[in-house]
Amino acid sequence: MVGSKGASLAEQDAKVTHDGAGHRARLRQKLAEAGGDALHDHELIEYLLALAIPRRDTKPLAKALLREFGGIGGLMAADWHAIARVPGMGDTSVAAIKIVQASALRMLRNEVAARPVLASWQALLDYLRADMAHLGVERVRVLHLNTRNMLIRDENMGDGSIDQAAIYVREVIRRAIDLGSAALILVHNHPSGSPEPSRQDIEVTRQIIEAGKRLNIAVHDHIIVGAQGHVSMRAKGLL
């Protein structure tokens, strides 16, 4: 029985070597010579999964994941358990996807933290879009800044439903006092994809601005992020 099982594994290894090793070698060569832009989205995910599941043809699984989550951004932002429910995905392969997401967000967040936020606005937008544009529920966060506009806290104020998350004026201001914040940037996402602000978004932002004025806490902006882009309320003249 041991010999039979060993032969079976050897045959499987030989089949993977014959069918997949050459293909993966070509992907690796494209990556080495031309960079990530030379690979399609499914090829990036395919190669990543191949590192976690070396004995399997991962192209069908990569394509299934991209279909399920609407693209690479949606896949990276998806919840661990949602990814794990896709047939063929185990903890090791889910972890491979989530560690890539975590590494990318860490790099982008470090770019924001290294300089005054208002002087690195594009870096901030890149970070927020990578983190929030493809979320399936609405999330509210507040960026707390010091007097030099350096980031002192990036705080998640809570997740809501697919189309609503509450922003409580008193809670935002209380946290700003606790942290000694000199200024705030409000952020939330629209899972619908459109970043256009609602009347409620505009009203609650103006309430926070008025409450902050009494305590010398400025509100620099309220940024809304969606899969279709972002909106700055200040840039739109709404503040």
N, C-alpha and C positions, 0 to 999 in steps of 0.2 A: 504493500500500500504506500509506504514511504517513497519507494522508487517511482511508483505511478504518479503520485502527487508531484514529486520533484520534476518528473518529465513534463507534466502538465504546465507547471510554472515556467519551465525552460522554454516550452513551446510558446507560451504567452509572451515571454520576454522577447523571443525571436521574432514573433509577429509584430510587436510594438517597434522593435528595432527596424524591421523591414518596412513597415508602413509609416511609422511616425518619426523615426530619428532623422531621416533625411529632410522631412518637412520642417521639423523644429530647427535643424541646423540652418536651413535657408532663412527662417525667420530670425534666428540669432545673427546671421551674417548681415541681413538687412538692417537690423537694429544697430549693429556695431558700425556699419559703414555709412548709414544715412540717418540714424537717429530714429526716435519714436514716430516722427511724422511720416516715415516710410511705411508704417504698419497701419492697417485698418483697425477700427475699434475692436472687432471680434478677434483679430490676431493678437492684439495686446492682451486681452482677457484669456485667450487660448493659451498663450505662452505662460502667463502668470499661473493659470491652473495646472499647466503641465509640470511646473516646479513642485506643486503640491500633490499632484496625482500622476506620477511619472509613467505609469504603465497603462495609461488610457489615452485614447484619442479625445482630446478636450475641445476640438472645434465645435461639434454639435452642442455641447454644454455651454460653451461661450456664447453661441448664437441664441440659445434658449434663454440665457440670463439677460441678454440685451433686449430681447423681445419682451420678456416679462416685466422689466423695469424701465422700458422706454429709452434705453441708451446707456452710455457709460456713466454719465452723471447720476442718473437715477439709480443705477446699480451701486455705485460707491456710497450713495447717501442712504440706501435702503437699510432697514433694521436687520440685525444679525439673524433673527428668527425667520424673517420673511425670506431672506436669501437661502437659509437652511431648508426651507420647505420645497425649494425647487428640486425635483428628482435628480439624483446624482451628486448633490452637494452635501459634504460632511463638514465637521468642525474644522478640519485642517484647511480645506479649500475656502470656506467662509473666512477663516482667519487670514488667509493670504490676501483676500480682497480688502478686508477691514484694516489690515496693517498698512496697505498702500494708501488707503484714504487717510488714516491717522498721520502717516508720514507727510503727505502732501499738505494737510491742514496745519501740521506743526511748522513746516517750512514757511507757509504763507503767514501764519500768526506771528512768527518770529520777525518777519519783515515789517509787520505793522508795529510791533512792540519796540523795534530798534530806533524809530525816529518819531518826531512829533506827528500825530495822526493827520493833522491838516496839511502837512507838508508831504505826506505819502498817501494821498487820497486814493490813487489807483490801486495801490497795494491793499488798502482796506477793502475796496470794492471786490477785488479778486478773491480775497479771503472770505468775505461774506457770501459771495455767489457760490464759491466752492462748497461752503458749509451748509447753505440754507436754500439754494435755488430749487433743489429737487426734493425737498422734504415733503412727506405726504400729509403732514399736519402743520397748522400754523404755530410758529414759535416767536416769542418776544424776547429780545435781549437788549441790554443797556450797556453801552461802553462808557466807563467812567474815566475821566481825564483829570490830570492835575493842572496846575497853573501854567505849565509849559506845554500843555496839550499832549503830554505823554500818556499812554494807556496805563492805568493802574488796576483796572478790573474789567474783564469781559464777562458779564453776568447773564446767564440764562434765567429769565424771569418766569418761565413756564411754557408748556405746550398746551395747545387747545385742541379743537376739533379740526376737521378738514377745512373749515372756512372761517374759524373764529378763535382767537385767543385774547384773553382780557388783559388790558393794560390799566393798572390801578395807579392813579396819580399819587396818592398818599404813600404807597409802597415804593414807588420810584424815588420820590423825594426823601423818604426816610433812609433808604439805602445810600443815597448820595451824601446825606449828612453823616451817616455811620462811617463812610469811607473817606470823608473829607474831599469829596469831588468838587472841582472848580467848574467843570463842564460835563455835558452828557451828549452822547449820540444815541438816539433811539433807533432800533432796527426790528423789523419783523418781515416775515415772508408771506406770500400768497400762494398756496398750493395750486390754485387755479392756473397759475402761469403768468397771468397779467399783473404787473406791479403797480397799476394805477391805484392811487389812494381812494378810499371810500370817505364819505362824509364823517363817519365815526372816527376814522384814522386822523382826519384833519382836526376834528373837535378835541379829541383827547390830547393831541400834540399841543394844541394851543393852551389847554388847561395846565399841562406840565410846564410849559414855558412861563405862564403867569405865576404858578406856584414857585418856580425856581427863582424868578426875579426877586422875590421878597427875601431870599436867602443868598443872593449873589451867585446863584448856580445857573450858568448859561446852558441853553440847549442849542448846540451847533446845527443839528439836522435831525431829520427822521428819514431813514432810508428804508424803502420797501423793495424786497428782492423777490423775483419770480423767474421761472424758467425762460421767460421771454425777455428778461433784462432787469433793470433796476430803475427806481425813481428816487430822486432826491427832492424832498418837499421844499427845501430852501431854493434849489435850482429852479423849481417850478413857481417860486414866488408865493408859496402857501404858508410860510412862517412869518 
